[in-house]
Amino acid sequence: MRIEQPAEMTHAAMLGLGVHRPERVVTNDEICEVLDSTDEWIQTRSGIRTRRFAGEDETLIGMSVSAARKALAAAGVDAAQLGCVIVATSTHPEHTPASAPQVANALGSTAAAFDVSAGCAGFCHALNLASAMVRSGAEQHVLVVGVEQLSRFMDPTDRGTAFIFADGAGAVVVGAADEDGIGPAAWGSDGSQAHVITQTPSCLGGHASGEGADHPVVQMEGTAVFRWAPFAMAEVAHEALKRAGVAIDDLDAFIPHQANLRITQTLARNIQLPESVAVATDVVDSGNTSAASVPLAMEAMLRKGEASVGDTALLIAFGAGLSYAGQVVTLPPLG
Ligand SMILES: CC(C)(COP(=O)(O)OP(=O)(O)OC[C@H]1O[C@@H](n2cnc3c(N)ncnc32)[C@H](O)[C@@H]1OP(=O)(O)O)[C@@H](O)C(=O)NCCC(=O)NCCS
């Protein structure tokens, strides 16, 4: 028996981008009301000046839907046209059911829908899946959402995490295009460092340390991340450029995961990024929003005029797992 498959490969690109930034802006001084730290220390070590925390009425699903609606509008695509919805997140409160079917339902879609758990690298993983689906002809339009509500999963007294992580959502619609707008991913993992970023306790129980930790909170060996990311990701950056056949001088923008401004700056140096390439610095205003950080940083660059629709950008994301993924993309229109 012969199994049929779509015969033609097509080109895939991001057709539209939308974000949801929570209303509430949280300053370092507010963080330091509970955390034993200072505004100056936080800015010097991480670059972060403010971040946003979701309010009572801003749920993970709600933020995803808000970002997705803007992405669909920018793409000129109706929710009914979606063939798949992928949500990258580490902070959906339940393992089951996944968040993506609820996001699809709220949008009025019955598309295939599932979550991706790849920590801060989740959005770039999901983008690679969506691109492959569209290029193969398996689906016409795929919605990719990166969303986090890390403020719910932090110990506000933990000096290693409380000032870093934050909330938000970003979404893109991936669909067929005249030219490829999403390059092949350079991706991989290093599970030997699984212990470096964890949720503690696991779902099997136990007790987390720290105030108010009656449910899992993120814990991180920050120095280990710092020793790894700016060096390992430099190789991934060059691999993504090579796979896409794009020279580093041809980049308009560099949009790495917004982990920490010092990691971004060290990584840019290690890549030997030309001065002409604009570098995303959304971490300064938004903190580290994990799987949401790359689409939020894309939006910030487009909104501020630091990059333009149609520009060529290198995305690199890395985090818990440890997992990483990077690809060269063409920047999409903003909703
Ligand atoms: C978390 C991070 C900012 C800590 O910075 P660091 O330079 O490694 O700091 P260290 O943990 O070595 O601590 C240095 C000093 O600051 C102190 N310190 C640590 N956290 C502090 C805080 N929040 N406020 C004030 N002082 C702090 C330490 O006690 C130590 O003091 P000492 O020198 O007197 O012993 C840094 O490791 C980092 O950004 N790592 C990457 C994290 C990240 O971005 N992860 C994203 C995951 S995707």
The ligand as a Tripos MOL2 file, in Angstrom:
@<TRIPOS>MOLECULE
LIG
   48    50     1     0     0
SMALL
NO_CHARGES

@<TRIPOS>ATOM
      1 C1         23.0670   35.3880   38.3750 C.3       1 LIG1
      2 C2         24.2820   36.2580   38.0450 C.3       1 LIG1
      3 C3         23.8310   37.6710   37.6950 C.3       1 LIG1
      4 C4         25.1720   36.3040   39.2690 C.3       1 LIG1
      5 O1         26.3000   37.0790   38.9430 O.3       1 LIG1
      6 P1         27.7470   36.5850   39.3000 P.3       1 LIG1
      7 O2         28.6770   37.6210   38.8490 O.co2     1 LIG1
      8 O3         27.9240   35.1960   38.7460 O.co2     1 LIG1
      9 O4         27.6560   36.5910   40.8740 O.3       1 LIG1
     10 P2         28.0980   35.4810   41.9210 P.3       1 LIG1
     11 O5         26.9830   34.4970   42.1230 O.co2     1 LIG1
     12 O6         29.4570   34.9490   41.5720 O.co2     1 LIG1
     13 O7         28.2090   36.3860   43.2020 O.3       1 LIG1
     14 C5         29.1370   37.4790   43.2480 C.3       1 LIG1
     15 C6         28.8980   38.2460   44.5200 C.3       1 LIG1
     16 O8         27.6290   38.8960   44.4970 O.3       1 LIG1
     17 C7         26.8060   38.4530   45.5820 C.3       1 LIG1
     18 N1         25.4480   38.3030   45.0830 N.ar      1 LIG1
     19 C8         24.9070   37.2360   44.4540 C.ar      1 LIG1
     20 N2         23.6420   37.5130   44.0930 N.ar      1 LIG1
     21 C9         23.3880   38.7540   44.5100 C.ar      1 LIG1
     22 C10        22.2580   39.5920   44.4290 C.ar      1 LIG1
     23 N3         21.1160   39.2030   43.8200 N.pl3     1 LIG1
     24 N4         22.3520   40.8420   44.9310 N.ar      1 LIG1
     25 C11        23.4790   41.2810   45.5300 C.ar      1 LIG1
     26 N5         24.5900   40.5170   45.6360 N.ar      1 LIG1
     27 C12        24.5330   39.2770   45.1360 C.ar      1 LIG1
     28 C13        27.3930   37.1320   46.0110 C.3       1 LIG1
     29 O9         27.1270   36.8910   47.3700 O.3       1 LIG1
     30 C14        28.8710   37.3550   45.7720 C.3       1 LIG1
     31 O10        29.4100   38.1300   46.8330 O.3       1 LIG1
     32 P3         30.9270   37.8910   47.3460 P.3       1 LIG1
     33 O11        31.7940   38.2600   46.1630 O.co2     1 LIG1
     34 O12        31.0380   38.8530   48.4850 O.co2     1 LIG1
     35 O13        31.0030   36.4530   47.7180 O.co2     1 LIG1
     36 C15        25.1020   35.6750   36.8760 C.3       1 LIG1
     37 O14        25.7200   34.4800   37.2420 O.3       1 LIG1
     38 C16        24.2690   35.4570   35.6810 C.2       1 LIG1
     39 O15        23.6680   36.3650   35.1550 O.2       1 LIG1
     40 N6         24.2670   34.2050   35.1550 N.am      1 LIG1
     41 C17        23.4830   33.8750   34.0230 C.3       1 LIG1
     42 C18        22.1090   33.7500   34.4540 C.3       1 LIG1
     43 C19        21.1720   33.8290   33.3120 C.2       1 LIG1
     44 O16        21.1000   34.7890   32.6190 O.2       1 LIG1
     45 N7         20.4430   32.7790   33.1440 N.am      1 LIG1
     46 C20        19.5150   32.7230   32.1240 C.3       1 LIG1
     47 C21        19.1650   31.3370   31.9550 C.3       1 LIG1
     48 S1         18.5730   31.0900   30.3710 S.3       1 LIG1
@<TRIPOS>BOND
     1     1     2 1
     2     2     3 1
     3     2     4 1
     4     2    36 1
     5     4     5 1
     6     5     6 1
     7     6     7 2
     8     6     8 1
     9     6     9 1
    10     9    10 1
    11    10    11 2
    12    10    12 1
    13    10    13 1
    14    13    14 1
    15    14    15 1
    16    15    16 1
    17    15    30 1
    18    16    17 1
    19    17    18 1
    20    17    28 1
    21    18    19 ar
    22    18    27 ar
    23    19    20 ar
    24    20    21 ar
    25    21    22 ar
    26    21    27 ar
    27    22    23 1
    28    22    24 ar
    29    24    25 ar
    30    25    26 ar
    31    26    27 ar
    32    28    29 1
    33    28    30 1
    34    30    31 1
    35    31    32 1
    36    32    33 2
    37    32    34 1
    38    32    35 1
    39    36    37 1
    40    36    38 1
    41    38    39 2
    42    38    40 1
    43    40    41 1
    44    41    42 1
    45    42    43 1
    46    43    44 2
    47    43    45 1
    48    45    46 1
    49    46    47 1
    50    47    48 1
@<TRIPOS>SUBSTRUCTURE
     1 LIG1         1 GROUP 0 **** ****
